[in-house]
Structures are given as structure tokens and as C-alpha cells.
Amino acid sequence: MPLPSGYRLIDVATQSYLLFVALVAAVLRGEHWAALVALHLGTMAAIHCLIGPHPPPETRAVVAGRFTATAARAWLREFYPIFLFVGLYRETVVLNRMMDTPRLDPWLVKADHALLGFQPAEAFSVTFAQPLFSEFMHLSYLSYHLMIGGVGLWLSVRNLAAFRHFVTVVSLVFYACYATYVFVPAVGPRVLFAATPERAQFVAHYGREPRPPPNPAAGRWAQRTFAFVEEHGDIAGAAFPSSHVAVALVTAWFSWRYIRPIRWLHGFFAVTILFSTVYTRAHYAVDVLGGLVAAAVLFPAAQALYARSGRPRHTGRS
């Protein structure tokens, strides 16, 4: 697959996703659409300038602390997709409002009941409300952020080729999930069960109010941190499929392949995330199944694209 001069697959994928969002906003012309288009086109131009025809080779010098201007540019050139993840995730709710698409939650509630005969996102945290177990479930959920940043930082220092592989594959999975959220929004059980208009969808299906979870503010460190992150960093509309599950499994593959000291621990937490996303009411059980399917489909597809891009996968270990 021939790429533009200086470009890698990650750059083409990022530019393509930014252009996709700009086009969607321009077509829908919802609230703040012009600012969103300008922001994305500006980001595309900045990335193009950052890449340049001859990217600087001094990435390791930055990590080692030798912050020359050239090395800083090299570091940003390697890491910039990770810095975009949060913003691209949060803007999906803006695009949701432009689309004005009915939320999937009524169907997801019914799907959970059809699969299991009850609503696991409601029952799990109430049935297993023991403080230590609750703390562990919230810690497991939060470990997802360390899986992305920690694995990425480790590989950038120890194995640059593996880091580039990691960023490319993880970004492709994220972009596919984000694009899905634009067209199939779901607020998730944490919002649905709260005192919001969506709560009526639960009441209409079960004929009763949802049971409240234990108060996170009364819990320990992980529960309070989770409550803070959810209040200030989460959005309503990106529940299905669970990118939490899909990306956790993908990052676990990279630990297993490249980082021997933590691969079993990482694998363990990647598995517990399947349960903690439901326990913390961030996702329906069917969201988790969607995340598993997303990982099963998107990971091999991203691997194949990476191999075809002319950047062969690195086989070394850290």
C-alpha cells in the first residue's frame, strides 16, 4: 500500500478520520458545525506540517530527557494520536446531537433482559456491594487508562518499532468505534438509571425504578476516582460497542507480545474489565459482547492493514 511521502498508516488513518468528522459536521450543519470543521481542518494541517517529508529521527532523545527542538518535534510526531483520543471521543456527543438519532438504550435494555433474564448493570453492583470487591471492580475499570498510556510509554522507550505498531492498531480500533458512536448513540446504564429523561425507558420496560448503586463518594480511592473521571471526562452516547473492552484486549495482546514482565497481570485486568464495565454501570452486558466482537473484527483488520502498509510488524520483545 503506497503512502504519501513521510506518512505512515497511522497518519493516513488519523487524517481520514478527521476529514470524515469535518464532512459529517459540514453536511449536518448542526450547532457549532463551522467551528468543528475549522478545528478538524486545522488539526489536519498541523499534523501534515508535523510529519513533513523528512521526519526527525530523535524520538528516543526526548524520552531520555534531551529536549532539543528537533527531538521534541520527533516525540510529538510519534505520540500525537494518543493526545487526540480524548477529544475525538468527546466530540462524538456533539455529532450525536447533530444527527438527532434515537438512542439505542431501549433496545439494549431489552437485549440484556433477553440474554440473561434481568438487568446485570443494575443488579451486579447491588448484589456484590462489598467494599473491597467494589473497590477492585472500580480499580479494574480505571486500569484501562494505564493500559493505553503505560504500554505506550514503555514501548516508546524500549522498542520504538513496537510502539509504532501499537499506536497504529489501537488508533484504528478507536476510530472505528468513534465512527460507530456517531451513528448509533447509547447513553449507557449509568445515565439511563440516573435521574434523567432516559430513566423512563427503564421504567417503561420493568415497571419500576432502578435500584441505586452504592454511593461512590462514600467508597475508597478507586471509587472516588471513578466518580470524578465519570463526572468530568465521560460522555452520554458512546456505550455500544464498548471501546473499553475492545481496546483493553488489544493492548493486552501488545503486552503479551512485547512486555513479558507484565503480560499476565495485564491479561488478568483485561479480563476483569469485561465485568467491571458492567459492575460500574458504564455499559450494558450487550455492550461488552459488542466490544468482544469489535476486537475480534477490528484487531485482525488493523493488523492486516499495518502489514500491507509496508511497515512490517516487529517481532522483538521488551
Secondary structure, DSSP 8 states (H G I E B T S, - for coil): ----TT--HHHHHHHHHHHHHHHHHHHH--TTHHHHHHHHHHHHHHHHHHH-SS--S-HHHHHTT---HHHHHHHHHHHHHHHHHHHHHHTHHHHHHHHT---SHHHHHHHHHHHHSS-HHHHHHHHT--HHHHHHHHHHHHHHHHHHHHHHHHHHHH-HHHHHHHHHHHHHHHHHHHHHHHHS----HHHHTSSSTTHHHHHHHHSS-------GGGS-HHHHHHHHHHHHH--SS--SS-HHHHHHHHHHHHHHHH-GGGHHHHHHHHHHHHHHHHHTTSS-HHHHHHHHHHHHHHHHHHHHHHHHTT--------
